[in-house]
Amino acid sequence: MPKVLIADDDLDLLELMTMELNDAGYETLCTSTGEEALKKFQEDPDEIQCIITDYHMPGLTGLELASAIKDHHQIPIVVMSGRDDLDLESLYNKGVSGVLPKPIRFSTLIELLESNLKTTLDMVEGNSKQRQTLRRSLMDLEGLSCKIYADHGTFDAKLKNISNGGIGVILDLDLKIKSLGQIRFEISTPQDKITGHAVMRWKFVEGDSLRAGFQFGRDTQEALAGNKFLHLLMTFNDDGTG
């Protein structure tokens, strides 16, 4: 069972996150300060697969915690914050794997963990109660095309996973992509097509590629509700079978 270390000075949120992540198949280790989280991690770093930390905490902040750990360990770190003026590029450059706005959408959190811990999640797939409602990995579908339209250009992407709430894509690092905020997407085959708007919720570098997750806007979610092509895409699992 993957173990997630959570640091937040909001004890009620810690309790709620523990319940949600336990239901999704994760073991949790909770701390209320950045200093305590760093100490817990240093005691046994191999036992922890991901860290989720609040951005603003008394003493050691979430960014300082991430910097201290990332200097010596390659572990996914997710930062939570209720502020809307964070410098996302600086956070990603520090090695942060994803940024989640508060109040937390637990479906988005689980999707982010799923992307960062795919190998570990495969081992606990049968125990995950929420996995059935989240995006599923998508194998290559003949003739499938995915395009991302941003303010500074149009990019071809590989559609990695999709749900009725968003998409995960793989982009070429050589494209020198700037920060992706709100984008328009188009997913198509020779027979079908879906389009809409989405907002980037996370990104991280994987080898020579950039993986990014986008959450559909409310209008797009409503427009795609019951869409047969979207349902077809969601039926593809890791092994390529329906």
Residue frames as qw, qx, qy, qz and C-alpha x, y, z in Angstrom:
[[0.000, 0.889, 0.458, 0.000, 0.00, 0.00, 0.00],
 [0.403, 0.516, -0.049, 0.755, 1.56, 3.37, -1.00],
 [0.421, -0.627, -0.428, 0.497, 2.35, 5.64, 1.94],
 [0.198, 0.726, 0.179, 0.634, 1.70, 9.39, 1.68],
 [0.399, -0.321, -0.409, 0.755, 3.14, 11.93, 4.13],
 [0.011, -0.797, -0.412, -0.442, 0.79, 14.89, 4.70],
 [0.373, -0.214, -0.340, 0.836, 1.79, 18.18, 6.35],
 [0.126, -0.607, -0.340, -0.707, -0.85, 20.79, 7.23],
 [0.063, 0.057, -0.597, 0.798, -1.59, 22.84, 10.34],
 [0.618, -0.105, -0.068, -0.776, -5.34, 22.45, 9.73],
 [0.237, -0.161, 0.930, -0.230, -6.11, 19.38, 11.87],
 [0.667, 0.368, 0.433, -0.481, -9.66, 19.03, 10.51],
 [0.618, 0.630, -0.338, -0.327, -8.32, 18.89, 6.95],
 [0.060, 0.459, -0.885, 0.043, -5.72, 16.32, 7.99],
 [0.482, 0.063, 0.795, -0.364, -8.47, 14.09, 9.36],
 [0.695, 0.545, 0.178, -0.434, -10.56, 14.47, 6.21],
 [0.439, 0.656, -0.573, -0.221, -7.61, 13.81, 3.89],
 [0.189, -0.309, 0.920, -0.151, -6.71, 10.73, 5.90],
 [0.630, 0.271, 0.618, -0.384, -10.21, 9.32, 5.44],
 [0.651, 0.664, -0.063, -0.362, -10.31, 10.07, 1.72],
 [0.305, 0.637, -0.700, -0.107, -6.85, 8.70, 0.96],
 [0.358, -0.183, 0.887, -0.227, -7.37, 5.59, 3.08],
 [0.705, 0.408, 0.440, -0.377, -10.57, 4.89, 1.13],
 [0.601, 0.723, -0.247, -0.237, -8.59, 5.30, -2.11],
 [0.971, 0.103, -0.128, 0.173, -6.03, 2.68, -1.09],
 [0.378, 0.631, -0.387, 0.556, -3.30, 4.79, 0.52],
 [0.651, -0.486, -0.414, 0.410, -1.63, 4.64, 3.90],
 [0.092, 0.867, 0.015, 0.490, -1.14, 8.09, 5.44],
 [0.605, -0.286, -0.361, 0.649, 1.31, 9.66, 7.87],
 [0.006, -0.885, -0.282, -0.371, 0.15, 13.07, 9.13],
 [0.497, -0.227, -0.281, 0.789, 2.08, 15.96, 10.64],
 [0.001, 0.911, 0.403, -0.087, 1.03, 19.50, 11.55],
 [0.120, -0.896, 0.240, 0.355, 4.33, 21.28, 10.86],
 [0.671, 0.668, -0.320, -0.012, 6.94, 21.31, 8.14],
 [0.053, -0.640, 0.728, -0.241, 9.69, 20.52, 10.64],
 [0.682, -0.131, 0.652, -0.303, 7.88, 17.42, 11.84],
 [0.855, 0.476, 0.090, -0.184, 7.23, 16.30, 8.27],
 [0.427, 0.730, -0.527, 0.082, 10.92, 16.66, 7.38],
 [0.302, -0.476, 0.772, -0.292, 11.92, 14.67, 10.47],
 [0.819, 0.108, 0.478, -0.298, 9.41, 11.88, 9.70],
 [0.775, 0.610, -0.135, -0.096, 10.65, 11.66, 6.12],
 [0.233, 0.716, -0.637, 0.168, 14.33, 11.59, 7.11],
 [0.594, -0.352, 0.657, -0.304, 13.69, 8.78, 9.60],
 [0.570, 0.081, 0.807, 0.130, 12.67, 6.40, 6.82],
 [0.284, 0.506, -0.251, -0.775, 12.56, 7.99, 3.34],
 [0.134, 0.113, -0.898, -0.404, 12.16, 4.66, 1.53],
 [0.084, 0.375, 0.890, -0.245, 8.83, 4.03, 3.25],
 [0.243, 0.691, 0.306, -0.609, 7.18, 7.19, 1.84],
 [0.519, 0.312, 0.628, 0.488, 6.15, 7.39, -1.80],
 [0.120, 0.646, 0.329, 0.678, 4.70, 10.92, -1.94],
 [0.240, -0.331, -0.454, 0.791, 4.49, 14.10, 0.15],
 [0.031, -0.740, -0.473, -0.476, 1.51, 16.48, 0.27],
 [0.397, -0.312, -0.379, 0.775, 2.16, 19.75, 2.07],
 [0.048, 0.929, 0.353, -0.103, 0.39, 23.02, 2.73],
 [0.494, 0.611, -0.026, 0.618, 2.16, 26.06, 1.28],
 [0.104, -0.653, 0.269, -0.700, 1.71, 28.31, 4.34],
 [0.789, -0.436, -0.424, 0.083, 2.57, 26.80, 7.72],
 [0.361, -0.900, 0.233, -0.076, 4.19, 28.24, 10.85],
 [0.620, -0.493, 0.550, 0.266, 7.95, 27.66, 10.83],
 [0.266, -0.196, 0.769, 0.548, 9.08, 25.64, 7.84],
 [0.576, 0.420, 0.011, -0.701, 6.84, 26.45, 4.86],
 [0.888, 0.258, 0.371, -0.087, 5.71, 23.93, 2.28],
 [0.605, 0.765, -0.203, 0.086, 8.12, 25.34, -0.30],
 [0.096, -0.732, 0.642, -0.206, 11.02, 25.17, 2.16],
 [0.762, -0.166, 0.600, -0.180, 10.06, 21.59, 3.00],
 [0.851, 0.502, 0.150, -0.021, 9.99, 20.69, -0.69],
 [0.360, 0.830, -0.403, 0.140, 13.37, 22.33, -1.29],
 [0.385, -0.599, 0.672, -0.202, 14.98, 20.52, 1.65],
 [0.815, 0.022, 0.569, -0.104, 13.76, 17.14, 0.45],
 [0.757, 0.647, 0.087, -0.016, 14.26, 17.64, -3.28],
 [0.064, 0.847, -0.528, -0.013, 17.92, 18.49, -2.72],
 [0.211, -0.425, 0.878, -0.068, 18.55, 14.84, -1.83],
 [0.410, 0.183, 0.887, -0.108, 15.55, 12.75, -2.93],
 [0.251, 0.018, -0.551, -0.796, 13.49, 12.34, -6.10],
 [0.040, 0.388, 0.887, -0.247, 10.04, 11.96, -4.59],
 [0.051, -0.595, -0.504, -0.624, 6.75, 13.49, -5.81],
 [0.153, -0.332, -0.499, 0.786, 5.75, 16.51, -3.72],
 [0.033, -0.657, -0.580, -0.481, 2.34, 18.16, -4.01],
 [0.133, -0.073, -0.341, 0.928, 1.76, 21.65, -2.60],
 [0.086, -0.705, -0.693, -0.121, -1.68, 22.83, -1.43],
 [0.171, -0.141, -0.172, 0.960, -2.69, 26.48, -1.10],
 [0.152, 0.740, 0.626, -0.195, -5.75, 28.67, -0.78],
 [0.038, -0.694, 0.136, 0.707, -3.97, 31.57, -2.51],
 [0.712, 0.598, 0.363, 0.066, -4.42, 32.35, -6.19],
 [0.229, 0.943, -0.240, -0.020, -1.23, 34.40, -6.64],
 [0.765, -0.402, 0.436, 0.252, 1.36, 31.64, -6.35],
 [0.260, 0.703, -0.547, -0.373, 4.28, 31.66, -8.77],
 [0.961, 0.063, 0.214, -0.163, 3.60, 28.26, -10.30],
 [0.724, 0.592, -0.309, 0.173, 6.66, 28.26, -12.52],
 [0.024, -0.669, 0.618, -0.411, 8.94, 28.83, -9.50],
 [0.757, -0.263, 0.479, -0.358, 7.27, 25.97, -7.65],
 [0.951, 0.303, 0.054, -0.041, 7.70, 23.60, -10.60],
 [0.485, 0.704, -0.436, 0.281, 11.31, 24.70, -11.05],
 [0.330, -0.580, 0.621, -0.410, 11.90, 23.76, -7.41],
 [0.178, 0.146, -0.972, -0.050, 10.81, 20.24, -8.26],
 [0.483, 0.154, 0.566, -0.650, 7.21, 20.36, -7.02],
 [0.183, 0.130, 0.915, 0.336, 5.14, 17.78, -8.90],
 [0.114, -0.588, -0.651, -0.467, 1.79, 19.52, -8.62],
 [0.045, -0.021, 0.352, -0.935, -0.12, 22.38, -7.01],
 [0.191, -0.515, -0.819, -0.166, -3.64, 21.92, -5.67],
 [0.166, -0.426, 0.045, -0.888, -5.95, 24.83, -4.82],
 [0.067, -0.285, -0.829, 0.478, -7.89, 24.84, -1.56],
 [0.746, -0.231, 0.526, -0.336, -10.58, 23.82, -0.86],
 [0.148, -0.324, 0.891, 0.281, -9.26, 20.47, -2.04],
 [0.824, 0.222, -0.160, -0.496, -11.09, 18.52, -4.74],
 [0.627, -0.389, 0.675, -0.028, -10.27, 14.99, -3.69],
 [0.857, 0.419, 0.297, 0.036, -10.90, 13.55, -7.15],
 [0.420, 0.857, -0.256, 0.152, -8.19, 15.88, -8.49],
 [0.341, -0.701, 0.609, -0.148, -5.85, 14.92, -5.66],
 [0.826, -0.065, 0.559, -0.025, -6.30, 11.21, -6.31],
 [0.755, 0.644, 0.090, 0.087, -5.69, 11.73, -10.05],
 [0.152, 0.875, -0.432, 0.160, -2.46, 13.57, -9.31],
 [0.548, -0.486, 0.671, -0.116, -1.30, 10.82, -6.99],
 [0.885, 0.248, 0.391, -0.043, -2.26, 8.22, -9.57],
 [0.609, 0.773, -0.135, 0.115, -0.10, 9.88, -12.20],
 [0.006, -0.792, 0.566, -0.228, 2.91, 10.21, -9.91],
 [0.413, -0.350, 0.807, -0.237, 2.59, 6.76, -8.36],
 [0.762, 0.245, -0.303, -0.517, 1.29, 4.69, -11.25],
 [0.521, 0.253, -0.812, 0.066, 3.47, 1.68, -10.57],
 [0.036, -0.056, 0.789, -0.610, 2.57, 1.60, -6.89],
 [0.579, 0.126, 0.196, -0.781, -1.11, 2.15, -7.58],
 [0.669, 0.198, -0.607, -0.382, -1.19, -0.87, -9.88],
 [0.307, 0.094, -0.897, 0.302, -0.34, -3.02, -6.84],
 [0.110, 0.246, 0.702, -0.659, -3.32, -1.74, -4.85],
 [0.284, -0.061, -0.457, -0.841, -5.82, -1.35, -7.68],
 [0.447, -0.347, -0.800, -0.200, -8.14, -3.93, -6.19],
 [0.350, -0.460, -0.610, 0.543, -8.29, -2.05, -2.88],
 [0.056, -0.091, 0.022, 0.994, -9.01, 1.39, -4.30],
 [0.219, 0.582, 0.737, -0.266, -12.66, 2.36, -3.85],
 [0.210, 0.796, 0.087, -0.561, -12.37, 5.61, -5.80],
 [0.258, -0.315, 0.675, 0.615, -10.29, 4.39, -8.74],
 [0.340, 0.444, 0.806, 0.191, -13.45, 3.31, -10.60],
 [0.162, 0.901, 0.381, -0.131, -14.60, 6.93, -10.88],
 [0.209, -0.773, 0.286, 0.526, -11.25, 8.42, -11.83],
 [0.529, 0.685, -0.365, -0.344, -9.52, 8.71, -15.16],
 [0.921, -0.079, 0.367, 0.104, -8.15, 5.52, -16.66],
 [0.265, -0.511, 0.579, 0.577, -4.93, 5.10, -18.60],
 [0.715, 0.603, 0.123, -0.332, -5.51, 5.17, -22.35],
 [0.628, -0.153, 0.602, 0.469, -3.55, 3.00, -24.74],
 [0.033, 0.294, -0.472, -0.830, -2.98, 4.01, -28.32],
 [0.569, 0.516, 0.581, -0.270, -6.19, 4.11, -30.34],
 [0.503, 0.193, 0.558, 0.632, -5.81, 3.95, -34.12],
 [0.154, 0.615, 0.403, 0.660, -6.13, 7.40, -35.69],
 [0.383, -0.811, -0.388, 0.211, -6.40, 9.17, -32.31],
 [0.378, 0.470, -0.046, 0.796, -5.28, 12.79, -32.31],
 [0.398, -0.778, -0.390, 0.290, -4.99, 15.21, -29.39],
 [0.372, 0.503, 0.024, 0.780, -4.23, 18.90, -29.80],
 [0.363, -0.657, -0.403, 0.524, -3.70, 21.56, -27.15],
 [0.255, 0.705, 0.221, 0.624, -4.43, 25.16, -28.11],
 [0.462, -0.598, -0.304, 0.580, -2.77, 27.75, -25.84],
 [0.101, 0.949, 0.076, -0.288, -2.22, 31.50, -26.13],
 [0.108, -0.759, 0.528, 0.364, 1.34, 30.98, -27.36],
 [0.218, 0.379, -0.807, -0.397, 0.82, 28.11, -29.78],
 [0.904, 0.020, -0.046, -0.425, -0.77, 24.83, -30.77],
 [0.122, -0.510, 0.849, -0.069, 0.78, 21.57, -29.57],
 [0.782, 0.023, -0.559, -0.275, 0.34, 17.94, -30.53],
 [0.385, -0.462, 0.654, -0.458, -0.05, 15.80, -27.43],
 [0.422, -0.017, -0.901, -0.099, -0.35, 12.12, -26.59],
 [0.642, -0.441, 0.001, -0.627, -3.53, 11.46, -24.67],
 [0.200, 0.270, -0.891, 0.305, -2.49, 9.36, -21.68],
 [0.095, -0.360, -0.885, 0.279, -5.70, 9.25, -19.65],
 [0.243, -0.266, -0.262, -0.895, -9.16, 10.74, -19.59],
 [0.026, -0.397, -0.844, 0.360, -12.27, 10.93, -17.42],
 [0.025, 0.781, 0.541, 0.311, -15.46, 12.95, -17.40],
 [0.336, -0.898, -0.140, 0.248, -13.56, 15.54, -15.35],
 [0.038, -0.879, 0.380, 0.287, -10.33, 16.04, -17.26],
 [0.888, 0.423, -0.144, 0.107, -7.42, 14.69, -19.30],
 [0.564, -0.642, 0.395, 0.337, -3.79, 13.77, -18.80],
 [0.717, 0.695, -0.055, 0.032, -1.40, 14.31, -21.70],
 [0.722, -0.337, 0.264, 0.544, 2.25, 13.88, -22.64],
 [0.361, 0.930, -0.018, -0.061, 4.02, 16.72, -24.45],
 [0.801, 0.302, -0.104, 0.507, 7.47, 17.01, -26.02],
 [0.485, -0.704, -0.098, 0.510, 9.93, 18.86, -23.78],
 [0.475, -0.001, 0.349, 0.808, 11.73, 20.21, -26.87],
 [0.094, 0.745, 0.518, 0.410, 8.73, 22.42, -27.60],
 [0.254, 0.067, -0.292, 0.920, 9.91, 24.83, -24.86],
 [0.275, -0.663, -0.604, -0.346, 6.35, 25.17, -23.62],
 [0.059, -0.379, 0.322, -0.866, 5.62, 28.13, -21.43],
 [0.226, 0.102, 0.759, -0.602, 3.22, 27.96, -18.51],
 [0.250, -0.288, -0.753, -0.537, -0.06, 26.38, -19.58],
 [0.276, 0.065, 0.509, -0.813, -3.07, 27.90, -17.85],
 [0.653, 0.416, 0.457, -0.437, -6.44, 27.73, -19.55],
 [0.071, -0.266, 0.766, 0.580, -6.35, 25.90, -22.85],
 [0.786, 0.277, 0.027, -0.552, -8.67, 24.56, -25.53],
 [0.353, -0.273, 0.881, 0.155, -8.34, 20.91, -26.47],
 [0.751, 0.330, -0.203, -0.535, -9.46, 18.76, -29.37],
 [0.403, -0.234, 0.885, 0.007, -9.46, 14.96, -29.25],
 [0.706, 0.431, -0.077, -0.557, -10.45, 13.18, -32.42],
 [0.538, -0.044, 0.797, 0.270, -10.40, 10.07, -34.56],
 [0.015, -0.024, -0.628, -0.778, -11.45, 9.91, -38.22],
 [0.242, -0.487, -0.785, -0.295, -14.99, 9.18, -37.02],
 [0.412, -0.797, -0.440, 0.031, -15.49, 11.25, -33.84],
 [0.341, 0.400, -0.221, 0.822, -14.34, 14.42, -32.10],
 [0.411, -0.797, -0.421, 0.137, -14.71, 16.16, -28.74],
 [0.343, 0.470, -0.132, 0.802, -13.56, 19.69, -27.90],
 [0.467, -0.810, -0.353, -0.036, -13.68, 21.95, -24.89],
 [0.091, 0.786, -0.344, 0.505, -11.80, 24.12, -22.43],
 [0.849, -0.364, -0.324, 0.203, -9.69, 23.04, -19.47],
 [0.143, -0.906, 0.317, -0.241, -7.31, 24.41, -16.85],
 [0.640, 0.309, -0.639, 0.296, -3.93, 22.90, -16.02],
 [0.701, -0.672, 0.002, -0.237, -3.84, 21.50, -12.47],
 [0.679, -0.562, 0.427, 0.204, -0.41, 19.84, -12.44],
 [0.733, 0.624, -0.271, 0.022, 2.65, 19.00, -14.51],
 [0.601, -0.624, 0.472, 0.163, 5.97, 17.22, -14.07],
 [0.393, 0.644, -0.605, -0.253, 8.92, 16.12, -16.18],
 [0.882, -0.120, 0.450, -0.077, 9.22, 12.42, -16.98],
 [0.737, 0.086, 0.459, 0.489, 12.34, 11.53, -18.97],
 [0.220, -0.049, 0.342, 0.912, 12.34, 13.65, -22.12],
 [0.162, -0.544, -0.638, -0.520, 8.63, 14.41, -21.89],
 [0.162, -0.112, 0.377, -0.905, 6.32, 16.71, -19.95],
 [0.211, -0.439, -0.868, -0.094, 3.21, 15.21, -18.38],
 [0.155, -0.074, 0.181, -0.968, 0.34, 17.55, -17.56],
 [0.020, -0.463, -0.881, 0.095, -3.17, 17.20, -16.17],
 [0.147, -0.147, -0.158, -0.965, -6.07, 19.44, -17.13],
 [0.165, 0.393, 0.789, -0.442, -9.43, 19.81, -15.41],
 [0.090, 0.510, 0.642, 0.565, -12.42, 20.43, -17.66],
 [0.158, -0.087, 0.160, -0.971, -14.29, 23.69, -17.21],
 [0.405, 0.249, 0.697, -0.538, -17.85, 23.45, -15.94],
 [0.602, 0.513, -0.071, -0.608, -19.34, 24.23, -19.36],
 [0.398, 0.417, -0.780, -0.243, -17.21, 21.52, -20.96],
 [0.123, -0.033, 0.945, -0.301, -18.18, 18.96, -18.31],
 [0.520, 0.392, 0.467, -0.598, -21.85, 19.72, -18.91],
 [0.554, 0.556, -0.326, -0.527, -21.45, 19.63, -22.69],
 [0.351, 0.368, -0.855, -0.107, -19.66, 16.25, -22.58],
 [0.483, -0.084, 0.714, -0.500, -22.04, 14.62, -20.11],
 [0.771, 0.306, 0.494, -0.261, -23.30, 11.44, -21.75],
 [0.412, 0.706, -0.437, -0.375, -21.02, 11.87, -24.79],
 [0.990, 0.068, 0.102, -0.065, -20.59, 8.44, -26.40],
 [0.666, 0.582, -0.329, 0.332, -17.10, 9.12, -27.75],
 [0.149, -0.663, 0.532, -0.505, -15.87, 10.22, -24.33],
 [0.845, -0.265, 0.339, -0.318, -17.37, 7.08, -22.80],
 [0.932, 0.330, -0.114, 0.092, -15.56, 4.98, -25.42],
 [0.371, 0.668, -0.469, 0.442, -12.22, 6.59, -24.60],
 [0.425, -0.565, 0.490, -0.509, -12.78, 5.96, -20.89],
 [0.966, -0.086, 0.093, -0.224, -13.18, 2.21, -21.45],
 [0.736, 0.470, -0.417, 0.252, -9.53, 1.70, -22.35],
 [0.740, -0.664, 0.093, 0.051, -7.45, 0.32, -19.48],
 [0.274, -0.756, 0.544, 0.240, -3.68, -0.02, -18.91],
 [0.533, -0.129, 0.793, 0.265, -3.51, -3.25, -20.88],
 [0.154, 0.213, -0.534, -0.804, -5.40, -1.82, -23.85],
 [0.124, -0.321, -0.918, -0.196, -8.52, -3.87, -23.33],
 [0.330, -0.449, -0.185, -0.809, -12.01, -2.59, -22.80]]
